[in-house]
Amino acid sequence: MDIKVNGEVVSLNEGNMLSDLAVQLNLPKNGIAVAVNQEMVPRESWNGFSLKENDEIIIITAVCGG
């Protein structure tokens, strides 16, 4: 199945969870926020959050500075 991550198409196996995507993309453990179809998903929910065909994921990375 195909989903979009920050506007780019990513292929996943059917039934993948958001936590599987985080591993596939090698996302850091801290300093990021993830929204699926414009709804924030808390990290503690990633293991049970099933992704579906055409989902749109936005990953935001926190940056220090001023």
N, CA, C and O atoms as CSV, one atom per row, in Angstrom:
chain,resi,resn,atom,element,x,y,z
A,1,MET,N,N,0.846,-1.179,0.000
A,1,MET,CA,C,0.000,0.000,0.000
A,1,MET,C,C,0.887,1.236,0.000
A,1,MET,O,O,2.032,1.191,0.451
A,2,ASP,N,N,0.364,2.311,-0.496
A,2,ASP,CA,C,1.110,3.563,-0.552
A,2,ASP,C,C,0.481,4.601,0.374
A,2,ASP,O,O,-0.740,4.731,0.451
A,3,ILE,N,N,1.341,5.331,1.071
A,3,ILE,CA,C,0.936,6.452,1.909
A,3,ILE,C,C,1.822,7.634,1.530
A,3,ILE,O,O,2.788,7.472,0.785
A,4,LYS,N,N,1.501,8.806,2.034
A,4,LYS,CA,C,2.359,9.970,1.817
A,4,LYS,C,C,2.951,10.389,3.151
A,4,LYS,O,O,2.244,10.503,4.152
A,5,VAL,N,N,4.255,10.616,3.149
A,5,VAL,CA,C,4.962,11.102,4.327
A,5,VAL,C,C,5.621,12.414,3.942
A,5,VAL,O,O,6.525,12.447,3.108
A,6,ASN,N,N,5.163,13.488,4.553
A,6,ASN,CA,C,5.661,14.834,4.229
A,6,ASN,C,C,5.654,15.067,2.715
A,6,ASN,O,O,6.593,15.634,2.156
A,7,GLY,N,N,4.576,14.617,2.062
A,7,GLY,CA,C,4.380,14.865,0.647
A,7,GLY,C,C,5.014,13.855,-0.294
A,7,GLY,O,O,4.815,13.952,-1.504
A,8,GLU,N,N,5.773,12.886,0.217
A,8,GLU,CA,C,6.432,11.889,-0.625
A,8,GLU,C,C,5.782,10.521,-0.429
A,8,GLU,O,O,5.438,10.143,0.690
A,9,VAL,N,N,5.618,9.787,-1.522
A,9,VAL,CA,C,4.990,8.469,-1.458
A,9,VAL,C,C,5.957,7.463,-0.832
A,9,VAL,O,O,7.130,7.385,-1.198
A,10,VAL,N,N,5.426,6.693,0.126
A,10,VAL,CA,C,6.183,5.630,0.795
A,10,VAL,C,C,5.340,4.361,0.703
A,10,VAL,O,O,4.139,4.393,0.970
A,11,SER,N,N,5.960,3.248,0.327
A,11,SER,CA,C,5.260,1.966,0.243
A,11,SER,C,C,5.442,1.179,1.531
A,11,SER,O,O,6.542,1.084,2.074
A,12,LEU,N,N,4.330,0.616,2.007
A,12,LEU,CA,C,4.330,-0.205,3.224
A,12,LEU,C,C,3.548,-1.476,2.963
A,12,LEU,O,O,2.773,-1.554,2.010
A,13,ASN,N,N,3.752,-2.472,3.814
A,13,ASN,CA,C,2.925,-3.673,3.778
A,13,ASN,C,C,1.569,-3.374,4.398
A,13,ASN,O,O,1.463,-2.537,5.294
A,14,GLU,N,N,0.533,-4.057,3.923
A,14,GLU,CA,C,-0.795,-3.924,4.518
A,14,GLU,C,C,-0.719,-4.282,6.006
A,14,GLU,O,O,0.020,-5.188,6.389
A,15,GLY,N,N,-1.470,-3.583,6.828
A,15,GLY,CA,C,-1.515,-3.879,8.253
A,15,GLY,C,C,-0.395,-3.270,9.068
A,15,GLY,O,O,-0.300,-3.525,10.269
A,16,ASN,N,N,0.455,-2.471,8.447
A,16,ASN,CA,C,1.532,-1.843,9.208
A,16,ASN,C,C,0.982,-0.804,10.179
A,16,ASN,O,O,0.005,-0.109,9.902
A,17,MET,N,N,1.640,-0.729,11.311
A,17,MET,CA,C,1.299,0.253,12.335
A,17,MET,C,C,2.188,1.479,12.170
A,17,MET,O,O,3.201,1.434,11.473
A,18,LEU,N,N,1.802,2.561,12.811
A,18,LEU,CA,C,2.606,3.774,12.777
A,18,LEU,C,C,3.996,3.510,13.352
A,18,LEU,O,O,4.976,4.102,12.898
A,19,SER,N,N,4.089,2.633,14.340
A,19,SER,CA,C,5.398,2.284,14.908
A,19,SER,C,C,6.283,1.594,13.866
A,19,SER,O,O,7.499,1.784,13.878
A,20,ASP,N,N,5.695,0.794,12.964
A,20,ASP,CA,C,6.464,0.150,11.886
A,20,ASP,C,C,7.038,1.198,10.940
A,20,ASP,O,O,8.184,1.087,10.503
A,21,LEU,N,N,6.236,2.217,10.626
A,21,LEU,CA,C,6.718,3.297,9.769
A,21,LEU,C,C,7.875,4.028,10.438
A,21,LEU,O,O,8.860,4.363,9.781
A,22,ALA,N,N,7.762,4.277,11.740
A,22,ALA,CA,C,8.831,4.965,12.473
A,22,ALA,C,C,10.134,4.184,12.379
A,22,ALA,O,O,11.202,4.779,12.230
A,23,VAL,N,N,10.061,2.860,12.464
A,23,VAL,CA,C,11.259,2.026,12.340
A,23,VAL,C,C,11.786,2.082,10.907
A,23,VAL,O,O,12.988,2.240,10.695
A,24,GLN,N,N,10.889,1.954,9.920
A,24,GLN,CA,C,11.306,1.970,8.517
A,24,GLN,C,C,12.001,3.282,8.163
A,24,GLN,O,O,12.971,3.290,7.405
A,25,LEU,N,N,11.501,4.399,8.716
A,25,LEU,CA,C,12.086,5.709,8.416
A,25,LEU,C,C,13.211,6.084,9.365
A,25,LEU,O,O,13.821,7.144,9.228
A,26,ASN,N,N,13.489,5.195,10.344
A,26,ASN,CA,C,14.544,5.440,11.326
A,26,ASN,C,C,14.337,6.771,12.050
A,26,ASN,O,O,15.265,7.569,12.188
A,27,LEU,N,N,13.103,6.994,12.507
A,27,LEU,CA,C,12.777,8.233,13.202
A,27,LEU,C,C,13.419,8.256,14.584
A,27,LEU,O,O,13.533,7.214,15.229
A,28,PRO,N,N,13.837,9.430,15.042
A,28,PRO,CA,C,14.427,9.523,16.383
A,28,PRO,C,C,13.375,9.262,17.463
A,28,PRO,O,O,12.176,9.408,17.228
A,29,LYS,N,N,13.841,8.880,18.630
A,29,LYS,CA,C,12.929,8.573,19.739
A,29,LYS,C,C,12.346,9.830,20.374
A,29,LYS,O,O,11.281,9.774,20.988
A,30,ASN,N,N,13.027,10.958,20.236
A,30,ASN,CA,C,12.571,12.209,20.855
A,30,ASN,C,C,12.609,13.337,19.838
A,30,ASN,O,O,13.310,13.263,18.828
A,31,GLY,N,N,11.838,14.387,20.126
A,31,GLY,CA,C,11.915,15.605,19.342
A,31,GLY,C,C,11.103,15.621,18.061
A,31,GLY,O,O,11.337,16.462,17.192
A,32,ILE,N,N,10.137,14.690,17.926
A,32,ILE,CA,C,9.288,14.713,16.739
A,32,ILE,C,C,7.819,14.624,17.143
A,32,ILE,O,O,7.478,14.146,18.226
A,33,ALA,N,N,6.971,15.093,16.250
A,33,ALA,CA,C,5.521,14.947,16.396
A,33,ALA,C,C,5.015,14.381,15.075
A,33,ALA,O,O,5.546,14.694,14.009
A,34,VAL,N,N,3.975,13.538,15.158
A,34,VAL,CA,C,3.436,12.902,13.964
A,34,VAL,C,C,1.929,13.124,13.907
A,34,VAL,O,O,1.216,12.927,14.891
A,35,ALA,N,N,1.461,13.539,12.725
A,35,ALA,CA,C,0.031,13.682,12.474
A,35,ALA,C,C,-0.340,12.766,11.318
A,35,ALA,O,O,0.383,12.679,10.326
A,36,VAL,N,N,-1.469,12.086,11.454
A,36,VAL,CA,C,-1.998,11.248,10.382
A,36,VAL,C,C,-3.335,11.847,9.971
A,36,VAL,O,O,-4.250,11.983,10.784
A,37,ASN,N,N,-3.429,12.200,8.700
A,37,ASN,CA,C,-4.642,12.834,8.184
A,37,ASN,C,C,-5.060,14.028,9.037
A,37,ASN,O,O,-6.231,14.189,9.379
A,38,GLN,N,N,-4.078,14.857,9.370
A,38,GLN,CA,C,-4.237,16.118,10.091
A,38,GLN,C,C,-4.654,15.948,11.554
A,38,GLN,O,O,-5.171,16.889,12.156
A,39,GLU,N,N,-4.438,14.764,12.132
A,39,GLU,CA,C,-4.707,14.544,13.551
A,39,GLU,C,C,-3.438,14.030,14.220
A,39,GLU,O,O,-2.845,13.044,13.783
A,40,MET,N,N,-3.031,14.718,15.291
A,40,MET,CA,C,-1.831,14.305,16.020
A,40,MET,C,C,-2.049,12.922,16.637
A,40,MET,O,O,-3.133,12.606,17.128
A,41,VAL,N,N,-0.994,12.108,16.600
A,41,VAL,CA,C,-1.047,10.777,17.204
A,41,VAL,C,C,0.043,10.711,18.262
A,41,VAL,O,O,1.228,10.766,17.933
A,42,PRO,N,N,-0.347,10.593,19.546
A,42,PRO,CA,C,0.661,10.512,20.612
A,42,PRO,C,C,1.540,9.274,20.443
A,42,PRO,O,O,1.070,8.223,20.008
A,43,ARG,N,N,2.804,9.409,20.788
A,43,ARG,CA,C,3.763,8.312,20.627
A,43,ARG,C,C,3.282,7.025,21.304
A,43,ARG,O,O,3.493,5.936,20.770
A,44,GLU,N,N,2.652,7.133,22.446
A,44,GLU,CA,C,2.205,5.922,23.149
A,44,GLU,C,C,1.103,5.180,22.383
A,44,GLU,O,O,0.764,4.051,22.737
A,45,SER,N,N,0.546,5.793,21.348
A,45,SER,CA,C,-0.492,5.152,20.533
A,45,SER,C,C,0.044,4.554,19.236
A,45,SER,O,O,-0.704,3.887,18.521
A,46,TRP,N,N,1.310,4.772,18.915
A,46,TRP,CA,C,1.860,4.336,17.636
A,46,TRP,C,C,1.767,2.826,17.426
A,46,TRP,O,O,1.500,2.382,16.309
A,47,ASN,N,N,1.981,2.026,18.474
A,47,ASN,CA,C,1.950,0.569,18.317
A,47,ASN,C,C,0.583,0.049,17.896
A,47,ASN,O,O,0.499,-0.976,17.219
A,48,GLY,N,N,-0.477,0.726,18.277
A,48,GLY,CA,C,-1.825,0.271,17.942
A,48,GLY,C,C,-2.498,1.068,16.844
A,48,GLY,O,O,-3.675,0.853,16.555
A,49,PHE,N,N,-1.760,1.999,16.220
A,49,PHE,CA,C,-2.353,2.862,15.195
A,49,PHE,C,C,-2.081,2.270,13.814
A,49,PHE,O,O,-0.961,2.350,13.309
A,50,SER,N,N,-3.104,1.678,13.208
A,50,SER,CA,C,-2.977,1.023,11.909
A,50,SER,C,C,-3.031,2.053,10.778
A,50,SER,O,O,-3.913,2.911,10.746
A,51,LEU,N,N,-2.079,1.954,9.858
A,51,LEU,CA,C,-2.057,2.842,8.707
A,51,LEU,C,C,-2.855,2.228,7.566
A,51,LEU,O,O,-2.934,1.007,7.432
A,52,LYS,N,N,-3.450,3.101,6.738
A,52,LYS,CA,C,-4.291,2.660,5.636
A,52,LYS,C,C,-3.818,3.293,4.332
A,52,LYS,O,O,-3.133,4.316,4.332
A,53,GLU,N,N,-4.193,2.669,3.231
A,53,GLU,CA,C,-3.877,3.188,1.896
A,53,GLU,C,C,-4.249,4.667,1.802
A,53,GLU,O,O,-5.328,5.074,2.232
A,54,ASN,N,N,-3.353,5.456,1.240
A,54,ASN,CA,C,-3.546,6.896,0.997
A,54,ASN,C,C,-3.536,7.771,2.251
A,54,ASN,O,O,-3.858,8.955,2.162
A,55,ASP,N,N,-3.174,7.222,3.423
A,55,ASP,CA,C,-3.025,8.082,4.605
A,55,ASP,C,C,-1.964,9.132,4.309
A,55,ASP,O,O,-1.003,8.878,3.584
A,56,GLU,N,N,-2.154,10.312,4.879
A,56,GLU,CA,C,-1.168,11.391,4.744
A,56,GLU,C,C,-0.564,11.660,6.111
A,56,GLU,O,O,-1.258,12.061,7.046
A,57,ILE,N,N,0.735,11.433,6.213
A,57,ILE,CA,C,1.464,11.589,7.471
A,57,ILE,C,C,2.351,12.810,7.379
A,57,ILE,O,O,3.048,13.022,6.387
A,58,ILE,N,N,2.314,13.607,8.428
A,58,ILE,CA,C,3.218,14.751,8.531
A,58,ILE,C,C,4.085,14.514,9.752
A,58,ILE,O,O,3.584,14.262,10.848
A,59,ILE,N,N,5.405,14.599,9.548
A,59,ILE,CA,C,6.362,14.437,10.644
A,59,ILE,C,C,7.047,15.775,10.839
A,59,ILE,O,O,7.635,16.339,9.916
A,60,ILE,N,N,6.954,16.268,12.066
A,60,ILE,CA,C,7.544,17.558,12.415
A,60,ILE,C,C,8.684,17.305,13.395
A,60,ILE,O,O,8.511,16.599,14.389
A,61,THR,N,N,9.834,17.877,13.114
A,61,THR,CA,C,11.003,17.739,13.979
A,61,THR,C,C,11.245,19.031,14.737
A,61,THR,O,O,11.284,20.111,14.147
A,62,ALA,N,N,11.407,18.913,16.055
A,62,ALA,CA,C,11.728,20.081,16.876
A,62,ALA,C,C,13.170,20.496,16.617
A,62,ALA,O,O,14.054,19.657,16.447
A,63,VAL,N,N,13.388,21.810,16.590
A,63,VAL,CA,C,14.732,22.358,16.350
A,63,VAL,C,C,15.038,23.383,17.421
A,63,VAL,O,O,14.218,24.251,17.720
A,64,CYS,N,N,16.215,23.278,17.991
A,64,CYS,CA,C,16.643,24.260,18.995
A,64,CYS,C,C,17.213,25.483,18.297
A,64,CYS,O,O,17.742,25.397,17.189
A,65,GLY,N,N,17.097,26.595,18.949
A,65,GLY,CA,C,17.674,27.820,18.378
A,65,GLY,C,C,16.767,29.001,18.651
A,65,GLY,O,O,15.753,28.886,19.340
A,66,GLY,N,N,17.138,30.104,18.113
A,66,GLY,CA,C,16.297,31.251,18.386
A,66,GLY,C,C,16.474,32.336,17.467
A,66,GLY,O,O,15.814,33.368,17.594
